[in-house]
């Protein structure tokens, strides 16, 4: 079972996605139906911020002094009754720019799903891993957006 925590650091998120907490609760419920995992609870936090903060995080943790779309910070800490997978940070401006060709919510979903897969141990350094991760992203995306 997945539990998603949401932290909003940039107010424009609330203008694009009404009732953000409820939005993620719905996604969480659909995602849990899809994964149908054991009673083990995996938690993570989605940090919704802006390019300025993403640039700072990217510079601090990756030594890249520019904003990026999504950053994942895996932790895998065992708590009393769950495992805390880590944190995912997402840039408002990049999601908003990409949404000009699709829907804002779809771009947001793509970002947090991508981040979740990184927290779960996936990467896309090699092309075959990129293909595998993309396939999983699409499966999850389609399941939570029926």
Buried (B, 14 or more C-beta within 10 A) or exposed (E): BBBBBBEBEBEEBEEBBEEBEEBBBEBBEBBBEBEEEEEEBBBBBBBBBBBEBBBEBBEEEEEEEEBBBBBBBBEEEEEEEBBBBBBBBBBBBBBBEBBEEEEBBBBBBBBBBBBBBBBBEBEBEEEEEEEBBEEBBEEBBEBBEE
